Amino acid sequence: FYYCTKLKNINIPDYVATIGTYAFANCTNLESIDIPESVHSIGGEAFYACTSLTQVVLSANVTNIGRSVFKNCTNLVSAGPVGGDFNIQFGWTQVIPDNAFSDCNIITVTMPTTITSIGVQAFAQCYNLKSITIPDGVINIGDSAFSSCTGLTQVILPESVTNIGESVFRNCINLDSAGPIGGQYDIQFGWMQQIPNNAFEECDIVSVTVPDSISRIGSDAFGNCDKLTNLILPSNVKSIMQGAFWECTGLIHVYYAGSENDWNEMYIENWDDGNTSLINATIHYNSTGPDDPGTGGPEIGDSSSALNWKNCFVRPKQ
């Protein structure tokens, strides 16, 4: 039924086992469809760009779903064995495929404990998505899985997550909380050894707490987070890559668990002023946070500043 643009409704008989790739793609007037319990497999792009589709009832028997299955279904608000307005509910697979719900109109997402992996751009550009709880048991979250979800304010990440792709929350401009603990205006991590490139670029965070497990902060990880004022860093962080704190113009205090010597030995990549906001902040050594100021750091402009510019990688413009 590819590109049957006048098709509005269809009844699938209960002996159908498989819906193929692109089966209903670009059926722009398709408004509703019930998928019978006999269906166990839905091919990639099966409902791609069905822009009038608002709700899909998926049987729990569906165990195999292809990539981009509902991509660009811009009015889709509900899909699942239970359904419900403004809610995507899953019960049908262990993996949410790449691009599965990108550019949809969903507001909340409820995932069951069966989910172990969230694919690349699975919910990207879901501009109205406001909340999502990722269940314990999810191990992998793909690149840009929630990028440009501009309505998203909080994400609960379980400690089971050990692999997160790049740009996972990039351009989530209202996101102020993400972590196993959460809390308003706080990003807290406990789930991996590095913060990926562009992970929280252009988010709305005010404070970041980095746990002891983190040793590397990727390029542009917090780039253009202009509301970020406080950063809590463990001594285990050994490298901060180019632009990790680019244009973090509000960054005032860095609470660093290590010593001044540890800080000077850290690799901070800073060409084209990519981490100048970090370098110019007040560094509080031997500190675990605002309630434990440690030995304190030099104020900006202090001639006794301990900043070691030799450790800052400077690369000329190409």
C-alpha positions in Angstrom: 0.0 0.0 0.0 3.0 2.3 -0.4 2.0 5.8 -1.3 -1.7 5.0 -1.2 -2.4 8.6 -0.2 -6.2 8.3 -0.2 -6.2 5.2 2.2 -7.8 6.2 5.5 -8.6 2.9 7.3 -7.7 -0.7 6.9 -8.6 -3.9 8.8 -5.9 -6.6 8.9 -7.3 -10.1 9.2 -6.2 -12.1 12.3 -4.3 -14.7 10.3 -1.6 -12.2 9.0 1.7 -12.9 10.6 4.0 -10.3 9.0 3.7 -6.8 7.8 6.5 -6.1 5.3 8.9 -3.3 4.7 7.3 0.0 3.5 3.9 -1.8 3.6 2.0 1.4 4.5 4.7 4.0 4.0 3.6 7.5 3.0 -0.1 6.7 3.4 -0.5 10.2 4.4 -4.3 10.0 5.1 -4.2 6.7 7.1 -5.8 7.6 10.4 -6.1 4.3 12.3 -5.0 0.7 12.2 -5.4 -2.2 14.5 -2.7 -4.9 14.3 -4.0 -8.3 15.2 -2.4 -10.6 17.7 -1.3 -13.0 14.9 1.3 -10.4 13.7 4.7 -11.1 15.1 6.9 -9.1 12.7 6.7 -5.6 11.3 9.2 -4.5 8.7 11.3 -1.4 8.6 9.5 1.8 7.5 6.2 -0.1 7.5 4.3 3.1 8.6 6.9 5.7 7.6 5.5 9.2 7.1 1.9 8.2 7.8 1.3 11.8 8.9 -2.4 11.4 9.8 -1.9 8.4 12.0 -2.6 9.2 15.6 -2.8 5.8 17.4 -1.6 2.3 16.7 -2.7 -0.7 18.8 0.2 -3.2 18.8 -0.2 -6.7 20.1 2.2 -7.9 22.8 3.0 -10.8 20.4 5.0 -8.5 18.1 8.6 -9.4 18.8 10.4 -8.1 15.7 10.1 -4.5 14.5 12.3 -3.0 11.8 14.0 0.4 11.8 12.1 3.7 11.2 8.8 1.9 11.6 6.9 5.0 12.7 9.4 7.6 11.7 7.9 11.0 10.7 4.4 10.0 11.8 4.1 13.6 13.0 0.7 13.1 14.7 1.3 9.8 16.3 0.6 10.1 20.1 -0.1 6.5 21.1 1.3 3.0 20.2 1.3 -0.1 22.3 -0.7 -3.1 23.6 -2.4 -0.8 26.2 -2.4 2.5 24.4 -3.7 5.7 25.9 -3.7 9.3 24.8 -0.2 10.9 24.5 1.6 7.7 25.6 3.8 5.2 23.9 3.7 1.9 25.8 5.8 -1.1 24.9 5.4 -4.7 25.6 6.5 -6.3 22.4 10.3 -6.3 21.9 13.7 -6.1 23.7 15.0 -3.5 21.3 13.5 -0.2 20.3 14.8 0.1 16.7 16.8 2.9 15.1 14.5 5.9 14.2 11.5 4.0 15.5 9.5 7.0 16.7 11.6 9.9 15.5 9.6 13.0 14.5 6.4 11.7 16.3 4.0 13.7 18.5 4.3 11.6 21.7 4.4 13.3 25.1 5.3 10.5 27.5 6.9 7.1 27.0 6.6 4.1 29.3 8.9 1.2 28.7 8.7 -2.3 30.2 11.5 -4.1 31.9 12.0 -6.3 28.7 13.8 -3.4 26.9 17.6 -3.7 26.8 18.5 -1.4 24.0 17.3 1.9 22.6 18.3 2.5 19.0 20.0 5.4 17.1 17.6 8.4 16.9 14.8 6.2 18.3 12.9 9.3 19.7 14.9 12.1 18.0 12.9 15.3 17.2 9.9 14.2 19.4 9.4 17.9 20.2 6.5 17.3 22.6 8.1 14.5 24.6 8.1 15.7 28.2 9.1 12.7 30.3 10.6 9.3 29.9 11.6 6.7 32.4 14.2 4.2 31.2 13.8 0.9 33.1 16.6 -0.9 34.9 17.9 -3.4 32.4 18.6 -1.1 29.5 22.2 -1.5 28.6 22.6 0.5 25.4 21.3 3.9 24.2 22.2 4.7 20.7 23.5 7.9 19.1 21.1 10.9 19.2 18.4 8.7 20.7 16.7 11.8 22.3 18.3 14.6 20.4 16.2 17.7 19.8 13.5 16.6 22.2 13.0 20.2 23.1 10.1 19.6 25.5 12.1 17.0 27.6 12.9 18.3 31.1 13.9 15.2 33.0 15.3 11.7 32.3 15.7 8.9 34.8 18.7 6.8 33.7 19.3 3.5 35.4 22.8 2.4 36.5 22.4 -0.6 34.2 23.2 1.7 31.2 26.9 1.1 30.3 27.0 2.3 26.7 25.6 5.6 25.5 26.2 7.0 22.0 27.1 10.5 20.9 24.7 13.4 21.0 22.2 11.4 23.0 20.5 14.5 24.5 21.9 17.1 22.2 19.7 20.2 21.7 17.3 19.1 24.5 17.1 22.8 25.4 14.9 22.4 28.4 16.6 19.3 29.9 17.8 20.1 33.4 17.9 16.7 35.1 19.3 13.3 34.0 20.7 10.5 36.1 20.0 7.6 38.4 19.1 10.0 41.2 17.9 13.0 39.3 16.9 16.3 40.9 16.0 19.6 39.5 18.8 21.5 37.8 21.3 18.7 38.2 22.9 16.2 35.9 24.1 13.2 37.8 25.9 10.3 36.2 26.6 6.8 37.5 26.4 4.8 34.3 29.7 4.8 32.3 33.4 5.6 32.1 33.1 8.6 29.7 30.6 11.3 28.8 30.1 11.0 25.1 30.7 13.7 22.5 27.9 16.3 22.3 25.9 14.3 25.0 24.3 17.3 26.6 25.2 20.1 24.2 22.7 23.0 24.3 20.8 21.7 27.4 19.4 23.8 30.2 21.4 22.4 33.1 22.7 24.6 35.9 24.8 22.1 37.9 26.7 18.9 36.8 27.9 16.2 39.2 30.4 13.8 37.5 30.9 10.5 39.4 34.2 8.8 40.2 33.6 6.3 37.3 34.2 9.0 34.6 37.7 9.4 33.2 37.0 11.3 30.0 34.6 14.1 29.0 34.0 14.1 25.3 34.1 16.9 22.7 31.2 19.4 23.1 29.7 17.2 25.8 28.3 20.3 27.5 28.9 22.8 24.8 26.7 25.9 24.9 25.1 25.0 28.2 25.1 28.7 29.1 23.2 28.3 32.3 25.7 25.9 33.8 27.3 27.6 36.9 28.6 24.7 39.0 30.7 21.7 38.0 31.7 18.9 40.4 34.6 16.8 39.1 36.3 13.7 40.5 40.0 13.3 40.5 39.6 10.3 38.1 38.9 12.7 35.2 42.1 12.6 33.1 41.0 14.3 29.9 38.5 16.9 28.8 38.2 17.2 25.1 37.8 20.1 22.7 34.7 22.2 23.3 33.5 20.1 26.2 32.5 23.3 28.0 32.4 25.6 24.9 30.4 28.8 25.5 29.5 27.8 29.1 29.5 31.5 29.8 27.9 31.1 33.2 30.4 28.6 34.6 31.7 30.1 37.8 32.8 27.3 40.1 34.6 24.0 39.5 34.7 21.8 42.6 37.6 19.3 42.0 38.3 16.4 44.2 42.0 16.2 43.3 44.9 18.4 44.2 46.2 21.5 42.3 49.0 19.2 40.9 46.3 16.7 39.7 44.5 19.5 38.0 47.6 20.7 36.2 48.3 17.2 35.0 44.9 16.8 33.5 44.7 17.0 29.7 42.4 19.9 28.7 42.1 20.5 25.0 41.6 24.2 24.3 42.0 25.4 20.7 39.8 28.2 19.4 38.7 28.9 23.1 36.9 25.6 23.2 37.3 25.2 27.0 38.2 28.7 28.0 35.0 28.9 30.2 36.3 26.0 32.2 39.8 27.3 32.4 38.7 30.7 33.6 36.4 29.4 36.3 37.3 29.4 40.0 38.8 26.0 40.8 38.2 24.6 44.3 40.8 21.9 44.9 40.3 18.9 47.2 36.6 19.7 47.1 33.5 17.5 46.8 31.0 20.3 46.2 29.7 23.6 47.3 29.3 22.4 50.9 33.0 21.3 50.9 35.0 24.2 49.3 38.3 22.5 49.9 41.4 24.6 49.6 39.8 27.0 47.2 41.0 28.1 43.8 42.4 31.3 42.4 40.0 34.0 41.4 39.8 35.1 37.8 42.5 37.7 37.2 44.5 36.7 40.3 48.2 36.9 39.4 48.8 33.8 41.5 46.6 31.8 39.2 47.7 28.2 39.1 46.4 27.6 35.5 49.0 25.6 33.6 48.6 26.7 30.0 51.4 24.3 28.9 48.9 21.5 29.5 46.3 23.1 27.2 46.5 21.7 23.7 46.5 24.7 21.3 45.9 24.0 17.6 46.2 26.7 15.0 43.2 27.4 12.8 43.3 25.5 9.5 
